[in-house]
Amino acid sequence: MKLFEFTIRPTSGFGTPLKGDTLFGHFCWQTAYDASLLNGGLACWIDSYAQKPFAVFSSAWHKFQIGNTQYAMKRPDLPIHYLFPPGDGESRKEQMERRKENMARKWMLVGGDLTLDLRSTEFVTEGRLSEMTMSGQRLAGGNLPLKNSFKKLIRDFTQSHNSINRHTMTTGDVPFAPFTESCMFYAPGTNLVLFVLIDEAATDAQRVHTALERIGNWGFGKDASTGWGRFEVDGFQELPLPDLPSANACYVLAPIVPEPGIFSKYYFSPFIRFGKHGDKFARSRNPFKNPVIMADEGAVFLTSNPDVFRKPYIGRAVKGTSLAEENTVAQGYSIYLPLEIGDLT
């Protein structure tokens, strides 16, 4: 499989986070309607998906082009004392103050070669990433937003609505049922990147690019029909697969369902995917899927089995999630960055 980077620019709010398993589902819908996107069509590749994935999508990560390429990724879900070991001679008060500062450093900067060494990695706050976004927009000659509106990478927004009586086409007197919908907006000038592993026996980067363009035009995730989930695809490029001969751990770039019996230790934040069918199955008798418990992106899995690193992905396919379509599968695979982890005690 080959690894590609697709750069996208959000152009609207999003009701659904850009996570790898959801992006895979959208890609499958595109191939269901356009068989030319996959050699032989979707059905044959879904049948073999549990043995070998034809494509693995990462979640969206921030990309910065200020001199060298850098990606902002979630701080690994490792013990805080391992990432920020206490200094010699510090008082208890100094340790607590420094721990509070370090807890705010929820992001890490990874170079364009995707090499990850936690001993030299720079951990940064969201405020620092906002400054980097503004600097990148300034270098590109873009219009800068108001300073006060640029404190966060992602801002939450709540939109109020009224329920409509379809018989009278008014909100009606009884019952009056207002409700709200929440979405998130990326800061102006944000560039995001999707990493995609592609089996070139199934498809190629140009066809994945075409599918992503269509997804961005029609909308991604929740409330796409009302204008949410829009993005533009700026282009793609092939990247070398990350390699670290001394690796004994995997840092995952998307939610994952790990294989049993392979990893010795797990460090992760749980993520429960309450899935729902899209497109024509959204109008089926039961559009809701069974929930899937996953390890969220940023999880770290330790192993002493060198065979793990012979593949550029880990995880497994998830079946049995749908009552509406028995052939439905969910992406439980994830691309990973190899890591060398020392003693965690």
N, C-alpha and C positions, 0 to 999 in steps of 0.2 A: 504494500500500500504506500501511497505517496501523501505527504503532508502539504496542505495549501493554506494560505492566509487570505481571507476575504475582508476587505475594509469596507465598512458601512457607515453612513451618516444618518442619524435619526432626524426625521422631519415632522414628527408629531409626538403626542403623548403615547404611552404604552399602558395597556391594562394588564398585560401579562409579561413577566420578566423574560428576557431573551436567554433562556436556558437551553442546553444542548438537546435534551430529550424532546422538548416542544418543537425546536427547529427541525429535528429529524421527522417528526410527525407532519409538519407542513411540507417538507420536501417530498414525503411519500404521497401526499395528496396531489402535489404537482405532477409526479410521475404517473399517478393513476389516471390523470386526464391527458397527459402527453407521454405516450409510451416511448417516444424517441429519446427521452431524457435518460432512460436506462436500456442498455442492450438486452433485448428479449422481453422487456416490460417488467413491471413490478412483481407480478405473482411469483416468478421463478426465483427472484432474489429474496423475497420474503420467506419462501420455503426453506432456504438455506441460511437464513439470518442467524439462527441460533448457533450454527457451526462457524460461520464467518460473516461478519458484517460487510456490507458493500459500501457503507459510508458511516462515519462517526463524526458527529458535530460537537464542538465545544460550546460552552456558554459564551456570551459576549464579554470582551474585556476592553478596557480603555487602552488606546494607543496614542503615543506621543512621538512626534517627529521634531525634536528640538536638538539639532545636531545628529546624534545617533538615535536609532529607533529604540524605544522603550515601551514595555507593556506594564500596566498597573494591574496586579492580580491580588486576590484575597490573601491575607496573611494565613499561612498554614495553620491548621487546627492542631497544633502541637502545644505542649505545656508552655506557659509563658516564661517559666524560669529557664527553659532550654533555649528559647529564642533570644532572651535578654538575661543572661546570667548576672547575678549580683556582683557588684564590684568589691574589691578587697577594702576592708577598713571602713565600709559604710555603716553609719548608724541605722537603727531600726527606722527612724523617721525618714532618713534619706532614701532607704530602700523602698518605703511605702510611697514616697513622692515620685520616685523614678518609675516605680511600677505603674502608677496612675498615668504618667506621661506615656509609657510604653503601650499601655492598653489602648490608647487613642491611635496608635500607629497600626491601623487595621489593613493597610495595603503594603505591598512590596513591589519594587521595581525590578523587572526582569529584562535583560538585554535582548537585542534582536536575534541572537543565536539560540535563545531559549535555554541557555545554560543556567542552572540554579544551584548556587552554593550559599547555604544559609549563613556561613561564617563571614561572608562579605556582602550579603544582600542588604540593600538600603530599604528600611521600613519607614513608611511615611504616613502622615495623617490625610484625611480627606481635604483639609484646607490646603495642604501642599499640592495635592493633585489639581485642585481648582486653580491655583496659581499657575501650574504647568499648562492647563487648558487655555487660560487667558494668554499666556506667553506664546503658545502655539498659534492662537488666533491672531495675535498682534504681528507675528512673523509672516503670517499668510495674508496680511492686509485686510482682515475682516473687521466688521463693525463690532466694537466691544459693548457688552451689555452694561447696565448700571451696576455699580460696584456692589450695592446692597443685595442685588438679586443673584449674585454669583458666588455665594458662600458655600454651596453644596454642589456636588457632582450631579445628584439626582434630587429633584424636588417633587414631593407628593402634592397632588391636587385633587380636590373633591368637587364634583359637579352635581348640583341639585337637579332633580327631575320631578315631573308630575306624572302619575299614572293616568292614562287616558281611557275613558269609557268608549269602546269602539262602536257602541250603538248610537250614542249621541255625539261622538267625536269631540267631547269636552272633558274637562277634569271632573265635572259633576259635583253635586253637593254631598251626596252620601254614596259610597265612602270616599273621603278625600285621602289619598294615599301617596303623599310625597315620598321620594326615596333618593338616595345619593349613590353615585358611582365614583370610585377612586381610581386614579391613574398616576403615572409618574412621568416627569419630563426631564430629559437630559439637559445639562447646561449647554448654552449656545457654543458652537465650535467643537463639540465633542466628536471624536472619531473612535469608533469601536471596531474590534477585529474579531472575526470568527475563524477558528482553526478547524479544518475539516480533513479527515483522513479519507482518501478515496481509493477504492479498488478499481484500477483502470480497466479491468476486465468487464466491469459493470458500467462505468461512465467516466467522464473526464471533467476537469476543472471548468471548462467553458460551459458545459451543460449545467453544472451546479451553479455557476454564475447566472445563467439564464433563469434557473428556478428561483434563486434568491431575488433577482430583479422582479420577478412576477409576485413573489411574496411581499416584497417591499411596496410594490405598486398597489396591490389589493388590500394589504393590511395584515398584520401579524397578531394572533391571539384574540383576546377578549375585545368585543365591541369594534372589531375591524370595520364592520358595516357602517359605523358612525364616524369613521375617519381616524381611529386610533391605529397604532402599530405600523405607521408608514416609515420607510427608510429608503435611502439610495445606496446603491452598491458602487463604490469607487473603482474597484478593480481587484485583482488577485495576483498572487505570486507563489511559486513553489518554495518551500523551506526544507532544509535538511532535517532529518529526524534527529531529535535530541539524543545524545549518547553520553553515558558516563560509566566507564568500565567498573568503577568502585561502588556503583549504586547498590543500595539495599532497601530502598523505599521508593514509593510512587506518590507524586503530588498530582491530583486529578483536576481536570479543567472543566468538568461537567458533573451533574448528579450521576451517581453510579450505584448499581447493585453488584457488589463484588462476588466473585466465585468463592464457594466455601472450601476450606481446607488448604488454601494457598498462602494466606497471609498470617503472620504470627501476632501482629499487633495492629490495632485500628485507632486512628485519631480522626474524629469527624463530628460535624454537626448534623443531626438527623433532619431530613427533609421529606415530607409526605406529599406525594403527588396525587391530588384529587383530580384525576383526569376527566375530561369530557370530550366527546367526539365533536368534530367540526364538520363543515360542509353538509352533505345530504344526511349524514347520520345524526347531525344535531337535531333533526326533526323526527328521529325514530322514537319508538315507544320508551326506550331507556337509553338516552344519550350519555349517561354518566358511567364512567369506568370504575372498576374496583380500585381503591387506593393502593399505592405502592410506596413502601418505606424505602428511602434511598439515603445514601451519604451525599451531602451537598458538595458542590465544588469547593476546593480548598482542603479536602480530606487528604490524609496521609496514611498509606498502608505500608507496613514493614514486612519484608520477606527475606528468607535465606535461600530461596529457590532461584537460581540463575535463569531458569527457563522462562520466568515471568518477563524478563527484559528482551526476549527474542521477538516479541510482538510489540507494535507501537501503541497498543491499547490494552486495557484490562476491563473486567466486568463481564456481563452476560445479557442475553436477550430476556425480556420479561413477557411471558405469555399469560393467557387467561385473564386479561384485564377487562374484557368487553363481553357484554351479553348481546350486543347488537351485531357484532361481526367477530366470528370465532377465529379468524385469521389475524386479528389485530396483534401487533407486537409493540412493545415500548423499548426505547433505547436505554438499556442498562449498562451500556459500554461507555467508556470515557478515554479520551486521549490523556496521557500523563507526562509529566516531566520527571526524569529519574533524579533521585536524591541520595546523598550519603548521610545517614543519620548516625550519630554517635550514641553514647550512653545517655539515656533519658532519666536516670534516677537522680 
